[in-house]
Amino acid sequence: MFTTLKNAFKIKEIREKLLFTFMMLVVIRIGSQLPTPGVSGEYFRDWFSAQSNNGAFGFFDAITGGSFINMSILALNISPYITSSIIMQLLTIAIPKLEEMQRDGEDGRKKIASITRYVTVVLALIQSTALAIGFGRQGYLTNYNAMSVITAIATLTAGSAFLMWVGERITEKGVGNGISIVLVINIISRLPEDLGNLFEQFVFGKAPATAVLAAVIIMAIIVGMVVLVIILNDGERKIPVQYANKVQGRKMVGGQTSNIPLKVNTAGVIPVIFAQSVLQLPIFISSFAGYQGGGVWGEILKYLNSNYWCNPSQIQYSAGLLVYMVLIVFFAYFYTSITFNPLMIADNMKKQGGFIPGIRPGKPTSDYLNKVLNYIVFVGAVGLTIVAVLPYVFSGVFHASVSFGGTSLIIIVSVVLETVKQVESQMLVRNYKGFLEK
């Protein structure tokens, strides 16, 4: 990877793209420190600190790069865009008109992207309104009046729209997927603090032998999880496809061999995000409603709260972790089923004269792809579950306090690998151009 970056900087065109991306990331980090006008940052930090026991806000703070806890102008960050993208993906399956747009090629994708932008602004407007009005009377705003509420709503909405614009500019003029890179830089910005907390808790001030052992274990766990994520991200099953010979005019065409690559982690990080959202939604609603706990509902919230999982003194609440694992597997199959259509692939292969050796075209091919896909998805879901659950196990048993977890790690590794591959492909295209010019 470092060799790729070193070689990339030798090429002017790619170097300019990398520098543009870097400058945009600097702008994002500066914006994450600028406070929203009229908002009491001290009040919100105290409120956020009081919510730290419910475990629902740690990941949200991580993906916003600390801008949420600082209540900066970029407090909402790109979370509205992520939500709107997921909504549009689901609606594309449910609404035939959107499905037709997706099949229309580049023009259709541009229309869907335009709709996604509008949905993002609407979601940002709703979230900023809920923050400004819901907390305004409780001290969130230094002066609770119409002007301060409107100012806060406009600022937070504009900040989210600005980040969406920055992400698209990075995609257009920089390297990699801009939205993904914005998300990754937010998560990475929290890593030094989290690693510092880990070393302060388990290494600093300990006996030399204990400190060395703890440092080795921490690094081994992190490296092991990174390796597992890389395996999940790059692992795939290639289904061989043979195309029959056919006559076109006076020429014999076909007879080629290709393959269908089925990725082990077909759904990416989406199953983990969906599972977290389902479990944390009741906690979010209870927190915003000012619920103080207690009673039957309070006990239910403890089962959903990741801070209570794997705690030896309260092991009964780990039942919520089992529900979390089941949800990850379920959403892995669910998301794969709506994004990968074996029947359509089988029909396209049949029209083009392609077939899988030993499998008849048509429905038998679709059934075979479904069977293979079910095995692969299960393997990927188990791998995702391990990566997502391990941080909770160590947090519950050893009380390690970090804002990032398996989800953050999957996002970081996946985006970094994808960006490096894109840089390599641009270098390859540039080399081809140079060869043709010569």
N, C-alpha and C positions, 0 to 999 in steps of 0.2 A: 504494500500500500504506500509506504513512504517513498519507494523507488518510483511508483507511478506519479506521485505528486511532484517529485523532484524533476522528472522528465517533462511533466505538464508545464512547469514554470519556464521551461526552455522554449515553449511555443507561445508566440505573442498572443494569438487569438485566445487560447485557453487561459493564459496568464491573466488577460484582461477580464475574462469571465470570473476567474477565481477571486480577483481583487474586487470586482463589483459585488460579488456575493459577500465577501468579508466586510465591505463598507456598509452594506445593508444590515448585516448582523450587528455591527457597531451601533447603527441608528436604532435598532430594536432594543439593545441593551440600555442605551441612553434613555429612550422613551419609557422603559420599565422603571426608571428611577424618578420620573417627573410626576409629582402628585396631582391628583384630580382637583381642580379648583373647588373650594368650599367644603371639602371632605375632611373630617377629622381622622388623620392617620393613626393617632394614638388610640382613639376609641376602637377603630377597626382591628388594630393589632391586639388589643386587650380582648376583644370579642373572639378573634381567631384563636388566641391562646386558650380561651375558655372552651373552645370547641375541639381542641386537640385530642381530647379523650375519646371522641366519637369515631375517629379514624376515617371520616368521610371526606375530609378536606385536604389530606396530605398529598394525594395524587393530583388534585386540581391545582394546588399550589406549585407542585413540581412542573406541570405542563405549562404553567404561566410564567415560570422562571422567577417566582417571588414577587411578580408585579401585582398579584391578587392580594397578598398579605400587606403590601405597601400601598394598595389602593391607588396605583398610578394611573395615568391616562390609558395605559394598555392593560388594565386590570382584567378585562374579559378575555384578552388575547385572542387566539384563533379557535377557542372552544365553540363559539357559535358556528364557525365555518365547518369544523369537524362534524358537529351535530347535523347541520344542514346537508352535508355531503352524504352522511349515512341515511338521512331521511330520503334524499333523492334516489339513492341506490335502491332502497326498499320500494319507493313509489314507482320506479322504473319497471319493477317486476309486476306491480299491482295495476298500473294504469297503461293500457295499450298504446295511447298516444305518445307517452314518454318512451315506451319501448320502441316505437317506430322511429322516434327522434334518434335514439341510440344507434339504430341500424342504418341511419341516413349518412353515416360516415362523418367527415370533419364538420360539415354544417350542422348536423344533428347534435354533435358533442358540444359545439359552440353554443347552441341554444340551451342545452341542459346546463352548461357552465354559467350562462347568463341567469337562468332561473335560480341556480344555487346561490349566486351572489345576492339576489333579492331576498331569498329566504334567510341568508346569513344576516343581512341588515335588520330584517324583521325580528329574528331571534335575539340579536344584540340589543335591539330597542326594548324588547320585552324583559330581558335580563337586567338591563340598566335601570329600567323603570321600577322593577321589583326591588332592586338594591336601594335606589334613591328614596322611594316612597316607604318601603317596608322598614328601613332602618333610620329614615330621616328624623322621626320623632324621638328615637332612642339615643340620639347623640351622634349618629353617623355624619350628619351635616352640621357644621358649626352654627349656621343660621338656617333654620327650617322655614323656608318660604318658597313661593312659586318660582322666583328667579333662580334660587340655588338648586332646586329640584331639576328645573329645565337645563341648567348649566351642567349638572352632573350627568343627566341622561344623554345630552348631546355629546359631551366629552367622551364618555365610555363607549357610546355607539360609534362615534367617529374613530376612536382608537382601534376598535375591532375591525372596522372597514379599512382603515389604513394598513393594518397588518395583513389583511387579505390582499390588498393591492401590492404590498411589498413582496408577499409570497409569489404572486403572479409575475412580478417583474423579475424576481430571481429565476423563476422557471424560464422566462423569455430571454433574459440577457445574461444570466449566470449559469451555474451548473446544478444539476439535480432538480428534484421536485421542490419548489420554493416553500410550499406549506409544510412539507415534511421537515425541511431544513430549519424553518422557524421553530417548529415543535422541538426538534432535537437540541437546538442551541439553548432553548429555555430549560430543558431538562439538565443539560450539561452544566449550565450555570449554577445549579444547586449541588452538583456532585462534590466540589471541594469542601463545602460546609458539611455535607453528610459524611464524607470520609474523615474529615477532621473530628466530627462527633464520635465516630466509631473508634478512631485511634485514641481519642481522649478518654473514652469509656473503658476500653479493653487493653490499651498498650501503655499510655503515659502514666507514670507513677507506680507501675507494677514492678515486681522483681524482674531482673534481666531475662531469666529463662522463661518466665511467664509471658513477658512482653514480646519476646521473639516468637514464641509459639503462637500467641494470639495474632500477631502480624502475619505470620505464615498462613494461618487458618483463614484469616479474612481475605488475603490475596488469592488463596487457592479456591475459595468459594466463588469469588468474583470471576476469576479466570475460567473456572469450570462452567459457570453459568454462561459466560460469553461464548465459550466453545460450543456448548449445547445449542445456543441460539443460532450460531453460524451453521451448525449441522442442520437444524430445522429449516433455516432460511434457504440453504443451497440444496438440500436433499430433494430428489425428485425420482419418479419412476417413469422411464421412457417406454411407451407402448409402440412397438414397431408397426409401421403402416406400409403396405405394398400397393403400388398403383399399376393397374393392368395396362398392357399394350393396346393401343388403338390407332386406327389409320385416320389421319387428317390430310385430305388431298392426296399427295404422292408420298407423304412422309409418315413414318411410324413413330408415334410419340407415346410417352408413358414408360412403364417399366421401372420407374424410380422407386427408391426406398426412402421413407421418411419416418418420423416418430411423433407421438403426442406426449409432450412432457407434463406429467402430473406432479405438481409440487407436494411435498410432504406437508408443509404448512400452507395449505391452500388459502385459508381465511386470514392469514397474517395475525395481527394483534387484535382484530375485531372481536373474537369470542371473549377475550379477557376483558375488554372495555365494556362489552354488553353485560357480562356477568357482574362486573363491578357496579355498573349503573343500576341494575335490578336490585342488588343488595343495598346500595347506598341511597337510593331514592327515598325510602321511608325515613332514613336518618337525616337527609337534607331537609325534607319537609318538616320533620319534628324540630330541627334546629332553628329554621326560619320562623316557625310558629311559636318559638319560645318555650317548647316543652322541656321541663326540668327533670324528667325521668320518674321512676317509681311506678308501681302497679304492674299489671300484666303487660301493657304496652312497653314499659321500660325493660322488662325481662326479654321481650321479643327483640327489642333494639340491641340488646347485649349480644344476642345470638348472631345478629347481622353485623355487629361491630368487629372489625378485624383486630382491634387492640385487645380483645378478650380471647382471641383464638390461640390455641397451643399453650395457654398459661397453665402450668401444672396445678396451681392452687384453685383454678376455676375451669377444669378440663371439660365440664359439661357444655360450655359455650363453644367448644370446638366443633359442635354439630353444624354450626354455621359455615365452617370451612368445608365440610363435606358437601353441603348444598352448593357452595361456590365452585367446587370441583365438578360437580354434576352439571352445573350451568355452563361451564367452559366447554365441556364435551358436547352438550346439547347445541350451543351456539356455533360450535365448529361445524357440526353437521348441517345446521340450519343455514348458515351463511354460505357454505359451499353449495348447498342445494339451489340457492337462488342466484348464484353467480356462475355456476358451471352446469351446462345442460348436455348430458350425454346423448340424449335423443337427437338434438340438433346437430351435434358433431357427427353422429352416426349417419344422419340423413345427408349431410354435406359430403362425407366420405363416399357414400353410395353414388351421389350425383357425379362426383369427380372420378369414379372408377377405382376408388381406394378401398382396401380391406385389411383387416388384421389377420395375419397368417393363422390358419386353423379356426377362424371365427367367421361365420356367415355374415354378409352385410345386412343392414337393417336392424331389427329389434334384437337379434342375438348379439350384435356389436354393442348396442346400447346397454343391454343387460351385463355384458362382460365389463364395460367401462364402469358401470355402477358398482359392480362387485369389487373391482380393483380399487376404485375410489373410496369405498367404505373402509377397506383395510388401511389405506394410506391416511385418510382423515383421522382414523382412530389413533394411529401412531403419532400423527402431528398433534392431536388433541392431548394425548398423554404427555408428550414433550412440553407443550405449552403449559399444561397443568403443573408439571414439575417446576418449571421456571417461575410461574406465578405464585406457587405455594411456598417455595423454599424461604423467601424473605419473611413470610409470616411465621414460619416455624422458628427461625432464629430470633425473630423479634419477640415471640411469645416465651420461648424457653430462656433466652439470654437477655431479654429486654433491650435489644439493640434498637435505637431510635434513628430512623432515616426516612426521608420523604420519598425517595425513589424505591422502586421495587422491581419485580420481574417484568411488569408492563413497560416501565421506562427503559429497562435494559433491552427488551425486544425491539422497541422503537429505535433506540440509538443504533444498535448493531445493524438492523435491517436497512435503515436510511443511509448509514455510512457505507455499507457494502454496495448498495444500489448507486450511490453517488460516485464511488470509485469506479464501478463498472461503466457508468456513463462517461466519466473522464477518459477511461481507456478506449471506449468506442470512438470518442471524438478524436483522440490521438491516432487511432487506426485509420479513420476516414481521412484525416489530414495527411497521413503517410501515403495513402492511396492517391490522393490528389497530387502530391509531390511527385510520385512515380509517373502519373499520366502526363504531368507538365513536362517532365524530362523526356 
